[in-house]
Amino acid sequence: MSAIGKAAEDLAADYLVDQGLKVIDRNYRCRFGEIDLILRDGKTTVFTEVRLRSNSRFGDGAASVTAQKQQRLLATAHHYLAGQPNSPPCRFDVIAMDRVDPSRINWIKNAFGE
C-alpha cells in the first residue's frame, strides 16, 4: 500500500472512531479480496471501503466502487463472518475523499448490500 493510501485509511479510521464506531480489524484479506476497515457501530458490523480519488476525470471515489468491486467485498465479508460465532447485523459503508483532509471526507452509510 502506498503512503498516501495508508494515510487515507488512517484518516478514515480516526474519523469513524470520532463518530463513535470501534475498529475491529484493518485490511482483512482472503482469497476473495480485501476489506479496508471492519468496525462496530453499536451491534452492527460495518465493512468499510476507503477510496481516495484525487482526479475526478473518471468519477469520484464513491463511483469507483463498481458492481464487481461490491461483489468482491460481499464475498470477503461472508468469509469474515463465517469465522465469527454469531452473525451480527451488517452494513457496507464507503469513505470517499479527493484528498487526505478531514474536511473532504464523504461518509456514505449503507452504500450497498445484498
N, C-alpha and C positions, 0 to 999 in steps of 0.2 A: 504494500500500500504506500502511496506517495505521502510525503509530509503534509501536503495540503489536504489530502483525503483524510488523514488521521486527525488533523486539526478540525475539519468539518465534523467528523464523528464525535470528537471530544466536546465540541461546542454543542452539538445536538444533545448529547448525553447530559451535559451540565444544564442545558435549557430545560429538558424534560424533568430532571430531578428538581429543579427550581419550581416546576409546575406541580410537584407532588408525586411524581412517579418514582419507582425504585428500579435501578438497573439490576437485572438478574444475570445477564450474560452479554458478551460482546463478540462480534464476528464468529457466530456459530456456523460451523461448516459441516457439511455432509456431502454425500455423492450427488445430491440434487442441486446444491448451491450454497449460498451464504446469506445469513440474515445479519445485518449490521448491529442492531441493538434489540435485545429482548428485555422488556420491562414489565413491571407490575403496576397497574393502576387500580387500586382497591383490590378486588378479587379477579380482575381481568388481566390476562396475559396479553401484552401488546408487542407485536412483531413490527419493528420499525426499519424502514429503508431510508437511508440518508443519501440525498442526491445533491451534489454541488455542480452547478452548470453555469460557468461564467459567460459563456457565449450562448445567447438565446436564438441563434440563427436556425437551429433545428428544434426549437421548443425549450421550455424551461425544465427545471429538474423534475417536477411532477410529471410532465409529459413524457419523460424518458423512462417511466415505469410502464413499459409496454405490456400487452396481454401475455406475451411469452415470459417476461420477467415476473409477472404476477403468478403465473403457473409454477415457476421455479420456487418462488417464495412460499407458495402454498404447500408444495411438496416438501420443502425444507422444514416448514412449520409442523407438518404432520409427522415428520421424522423426529423432530424435537419433542413433540407431545407424546409420541409413542414411548419415550423413556421416562415419562412423568407418572407418578402414582395415580393422579386424578386428571381428568380433562377439564380444566377451568374454562370459563368463557374467554374468548379471544377476539382480537381485532387486529387489523393491519393499518398502520399509520405510515405516512410519508413525511419526512422533514426535507423540504426543498429550500435551497438558497442559491443566490447567484454570486455570493462571496462569503468568506468566513467572517461574519459580522452578526452579532446577536439581533440587531435591528432588521436584518434581512431574512430571518427565519420565517418560513411559511409552513405551519404545522397543519397537516391535513389528517384529521382523525377519521378513522374508519374509511380509508381511501378506497378499499376494495375488499372483497370477501367472497365466500363460497355461495 
